[in-house]
Amino acid sequence: MINKHQTSKRKETAIFMVGVLLFFLFVFMPAPAKAATSTLRGWAWWGDTLQKVYFNCLDDVMGDHLDVDYNLYSLPVPRGFHFYSSPCQYTNHKVEINSQGNFSGKAWNPTKGFISFSGTTTPPDGYGSTSSNCPATCNSSNQCWACYDDTDQNVYGWARVDDDGTWLKLNSALTPPVKIQSCGSSVWPGYGVQPGDFVGYATSSLGNLSFNCKSELGGEMCATRDYKVVISNLTVGSLSAPNWPYSEACNSTALGATLRWCKKSGTQTAYEVIVSSTNSTTTPICYSGKKYSANATQYNLPNLDFTCSSLNYDSAYYWWVRLYDEYNQPTDWYQYNTNSVSDTDNNRDGLNLTFQTYKHEFPSPYFTWSPYEVLVGTSTLFSATSSQYSPHGLNDYVACSGANCTYLWTVSNDPGSTITPDDEATTSIVFSLAASTTVNLVVTDSIGYYCSTSTIIRINYGLPIWREIKAR
């Protein structure tokens, strides 16, 4: 038998272990870092003559990887020789996109050599002149020739062959321009383009360069040459909060938030979320722990995670997320920084980095009616005097009375009905149709929070009045 002393000791041990875990989680939590540079992988197709353009030497099969048909002579077999060297030994190159969207580095083609995405030579139409967002960072001062604008998912600017100076225009009006699938609408609808995939064409005097076989003849060429250029590393796109509309506040609790993110590229296998009342990760009010999920895009509060405290009313919160890739390597921490008036908190605190919780719980509307059997053309009394609202917090409901609440009554499917009055706790409704009719009530508290309730009521005809008449 376990005595009370043993039970007490076990509780103390459990509390101690939880405290130690929280200490290590919060004290040694990595600080948020700037989003990592995106690395491009894969290859594009420069027509049947020039063929493959590799965006990372790890993918070259016609450079360092010489033990393939492209690099052997005396075909068909017997072939002349087999040769293989380590990737990136002789054709060391890669193309990257930094956190501002600027391209850098070189691609490679076996015939034309290296193709640069940045340099000192002025592009044919100048620097960054075709995008509303790129010119601020893609210009002559940093020798930027090409940039990605994530607001419209377009790639703007140029690339250039080092050897002969041939320019490739990435946003040509002559072909579908180069785009990157990111968060939001698809850049190539109907073809299953994944986040981080490029589509479209660059144009040049030597022919068009296709970034994805799905762009070529409507995807028909993917069976012959399955190619595409992709952002290989795991990156995060937009973050949003609180995603807690009035419907959630009315149906569950006002003290909630759904923290959402979207995967911008790469493969997700797990995630972590930090929520804090200060702009620091060292003392969070909530740490999700590492949760394994390839498809998760949101984290809900409240929850049952023991490292998460409840939110407070009328409070601002910061939050961060980081993801883990297929090699169990984490991304940098991404911080929420896009609070706006379009969010469900209307950016009440005026700060981009935080979302704001509601001030208190929402009204709880409720009504009854009498008589219960409702008849066409007769007056039915509806009363919402049992409705409540919460001026302070959870479990602090008080009756709506006086100026605490306002009311709005409406009737659906019966335009001939009359409501007198339609803005008081008690009203009289006369229905004109014998049908199933919906009575709606919206209750709004003193600071403008509102919830609604509806009830379907069957309206009947009154029974005829029978009079017995004496026979003559």
N, C-alpha and C positions, 0 to 999 in steps of 0.2 A: 504494500500500500504506500502511496506517495503522500507524505505529510505536507502541511502548509509551508514548512520551512524549505523543503525541496522545491515546491512550486514557486515560492518567492525567489529562490536562487536562480531557477531557470529563467524567470522573467527578467531578472537583473542581467543575466548573461546575454539574453536575446537583445535587450536594450543596448548593452555595451557593444555587441557586435554590429548592430545597426548604426550606432554612433561612429564606430571605427570606419565602416564602409562609407558613410556620408562624408567623414573627414577626408578620406582619400579621394573620393569623387570630386569634392568641391575645392580642396586645396590644390590638388595636382591636376585639375582639369586644364587641358591646353587652352591657351587664349585664342580667340578668333583671329584668323589670318585672312589676308586678301585672297580673292579667288585665284586659282592657279591658271597658268597659261595653258591654252588648249593645243594639243598636238594632233596634227593631221596624219592620217594613215590611208593606205589604199592607192589606187591608180586610176587615171583618167584615160580617155581614148582620143588620140589626135588623128583620126582618119586612118584609112587602110595603109597609107604610106608611112607616116611617122609613128603610128600606133601608140604604145604605152608611154604615159608620163607618170613617174612614181613620185609621191609626195613625202616619202620617208624611206631612207636607205634600208630599213629593216624589211621592206617589201620588195626590194629590187630582185628580179629574177633574170635580168639581163646585164647585171653589173657584177656584183660580188658573187651572186649565186650562179655559177657558170655551168653547173651540172644539169642543164635543161636543154631542150631541143633548140631553143632560140640561139644558144651559144655553142653549138656543136657543128662540125662540118662533115662532109662525106655522107649526107643523108640520101637515101635511107641507110639503115644499118648495113655493114658495120660502121659505127661512128668512129671519128678520128681519135678523140680523147675525152676523158672526163676530168673536170677540174672544179674545185670548190674552195672558196675562201670565206672567212668570217664576214658576216654582214657589216656594212658600213666601213670596211677597211680601205677600199679604193674609191668608192663613191659615197663619201660621208656627207649626207645632206638631210634636211627635214624642213617642213613648213609649219609655222606656229601662228596662233592668234592670241594676243595678250588680252588682259582683262578689259581694255578699252576698245577692243575689236580690231586692232591693227594687225595686219599680216607681217610676217618676217620670214627670212630663210629662203631656201631654194628647193625646187623640184628638179627632176632629172629625166631626160629622154635619151635613149641610146644613140639616136642620130644627131639631134641638135645640142645635146649636152645639158648644162645647167640652165634652169629658168628661175630668175630671181623675182621675189615679190616685194622687194624694197631696194632702194639704191639712191644714188645722188643725181642720176640723170632725170631731167624733168619729163613727166609723161606727156603724151600728145595734147591732152586737154587740161594740163596743170594738175595741181594736187587737190584731191578731195572736193572737187567742184560739183559732184553729182549727188550728194547726200546731205540731208539737213543735219545729221548728227556726226558724220565722220570728219568734216573739216576741222573741228575743234582739236582733234588729236592726230589726224592723218594729214600731214603737210610736209613742206620742205625742211622744216627744222629737225624732224626726226627721220627724214628720208623714207617716208611711208608712201607706198604706191597703191596699196589695196587695203580695204577695211570692211568690216561686217557691221551692219546696222541692225540690231536685234529688234528694233521697233517695227520694221517691215520685213525682216529676215533676208534682206538683199545683201549681196556682196558688191561693192563698188570699187572702181579703179582699174589697175593694170598689173600685168606681169610682163617680164621681158627676157628674151633669150640672151644669155651672156655673150655667146659667140658672134652672132650676126646682128643683134639689136632688134630682132623682130618683136613687136609689141602684141600682147594678147589682151583684149578688152573684156573685162569680166561682167559688165552690165550693158552689153550691146542691145540696141533696139532692133537689130536684125534677127535675133534668135531669142528664145526664152533665156533670160539672164540667169546668172549663177545665184542660187539661194541656198540657205541652210535651214533644214527643218528644226524648229525649236518649239518652245511653248506656244500654244495658240493654234491658229488655223493651219491646215496642211499646205505646204508649198507646192505639192504635186498631188492633188486630190485623186483618190481612187487607186493608188499604186502602192500603198503600204510603206511609204517613206518614213523611216524611223527618226526620232530625235538625234541630231548630230550628223545626219546624212546630207550631202550636197546633191543638188540637181541643177540642170541647166547647162548652158554652153558659154565658153569664152570664144570670141572671134579673133581671127588673125588673117594676115595675107597668105598664110600657109594652110588655111582651113580651120574648121571649128574644133574646139577641144571640149568633149562631152565629159561632164563630171559624174555621170551616173547612167548605167545602161538603161534604167527605166525612163530616162529622158530621150533615148534613141529609138525612134520609130515606135513610140508608145510602149516601150518595154519589150518589144519583140526580140531585140538583140541580146537580152540577158541570157537566153538559152545558148547563144553562141559564145559570148564573151561577158561573163558575169563580173562587172567591175563597178566600183564607186569610190569616191573620196569621202572619208568620214572624220569627224572629231573622235578620236579613240578614247581619250581619258574621260572619266566620269566628272561631269560638271552639273551644277544646279542652276536652274533658271529663276524665275520670279518666285518670291515668297509672299504670302498674303495672310492677313489676320484682321479682325477676330473671326470673320466668317460665322457670325452668330446673329442671325437676323431676328426680327420680332417673333417669327413663328417658333424659333427654338426657345426664346426667352419666355414665351407664353406657355409652351407645351412642357417644358422641363424646368429650367432655372435660368435666371438672368446672369448668374455667375458661371459663364462658360465661354469657351473659345475653341475654334478649330483652326489649327496652324497648318497651312498648306504650302507645299512646294511642288515644283515640277522638275523633272530630270531633263536637262538640256542636251546631254550627250552621254554616251558610255553605258555601262551595265551596273545596275544597283543590286546589291545583295543584302544590305543592312543599313540602318540609320540610327542617328542619335539626335535628340532635341534638348536644348537648354532654354529655360524661361527664367527671367530675372526681373526684379523690381528696380535694379540699377543697371547702368550700361557696363556691366562686368559679368564675366562667367564664374568668378571665384566664389560668389555666394548666391547661387541660384535658389529660387523657390521651387523649382522643378527640374529634375534631370531624368530623362526617359530611360537611361541605360541603353545598351546596344541591343537593338531589336532587329532580328533577321526577317527581312521581307524584300522580295524583288519588286513588288508592285505598290508598296505603300507610298502614298502621296500626302498624308495628313496625320496629325497627332491631335487627339481630342483632350480637352480639359473640361470638366473634371474627369479623373480616371482612378484606377485602383493601384497605380504604381506607388509603392511605399515611399519613394524618394520625391513625391510631388505633394506639395501643400495646396490647400484650396486657394483660389483667387479671392481678392477682396473687392468690394464694391467701389466704384468710382476711382479706379486705380490704373496707372499706366504700366505696361510691361514690355520688356525687350525679349526677343527670342532669336535663337540660332539653330541651324541644322547642319549636320554633315553626314555624308553618305559613304558607304564602303563598296568597292568594286569587286570584280570576280576574283581578284587576287587577295582580297581582304585588306586592301590598302585604303585608308580613309582619304576623303577630300579635305580641303581646308574647311574651316567653319564659315558658313555663309550667314550673314546677319540680315534680318528683316529690316528694310529701309524704305518701304514704299507706301506708307500709310497716307491715305488721301480721302477726300470727301466722298469718293465712290465706295469706300469700305463701309461696313455696317455700323461702325462707330462714328462715321462722318469725320474722322480725324479730330475728335473733340479737343484733344490737348494741343493740337497744332504742331506736333512733332512727327517727323517722318519715321523715326526709329521705333516708335512705340504704338501699341494699340491700347484703347481705353475700355474698361469694363463699364457696364451700366451702373447707374447710381443706386438702384434698388430693384426688388422684384416687381414684376409687372402686374397689372390688374387681373383679377380672376372673375370674369363675368358669368352671371348665372341668372336665369329668369324662370318664373312660373306663370301660369295663366288660369283664368277662371271665367266661365265654366270650362271644365276639361273637354267636354264634347262641344266642338266649335261648329256653328251653323252659319250658312250663307245669310248675309244681310243683318246679322245680329251683332251687337257689340260684345267683344271679348276683352277682358281686362288683363294686361300683361304687366308683371312686376319684376323689377331687377333689384329690389331692396336688399337681397342677400349677396349682391356682388361685393367684392373686397378689393383692396389694393394694399401695397406694402410700402409705406413711406421711408422705411429704414433698411430692412433686410429680410432674409429668409425667416419664415415662421413669425413674422411680425405683421400679419395681415390685420387690417381694420376695415370696418364697414365703410362703403362709399356713401358719403352723406354730405350735404351742404355743397361747398365748392371743391370738395376733394376729387370728384369725378364728374365727367360729362357723359352723355348717352346719345347714341344714334340708333334709331330703330328703322329697319327697312323690311320690305316683303318682296320675295322673288316670285315670279310666275303669276302675279295677279295685279296687273297695272290699274285695275279699277278699285283696289282696296283704299281705305282711308285710315290714316294714323293720326291720332289727336291726343297729346302732342307727340312729336317724334324725337324730342330731345330731353325727356324727363325720365326719372327712374320708373315711373308708372305711366302707362299709356293705354289707350283704348284703340283697338283695331277692328274695323268692319271689313270682312272679306266679301268679294263680289262673285267669286267662282267656287264651284264645288269641285275641288281637286286637291292633290297633295301640294301644299304650299310651304315654302321655307321662310321662317321668320328669323331675321338676323339682328344681332345686337353688338355694337361696338362700344366698349367702355374705355374712356381715356382718363388717366389720372392727372394730377395738378401740374406735372412737368411735361406732359405730352406723351408718355408711354401708353400704348393702347393694345388691347387684345379683343378678340371677337368670339362669339359663339353663335351657333345656328341650330335650329330644330325644325324638322319637317313635320308639319301638322296636316292631318286630313280634315278638309272642310266638307261638311255634309249639308244636304238640303234638310230643311225642317220637315217633320212629318205633317201630313195634311190633317186639318181639324175635322173630325167626324161629328156630325150632329144627327141625332136620332129624330126623325120627323114622323109624327103620328099619321098613319094612313087615314085617308078620308073614305 
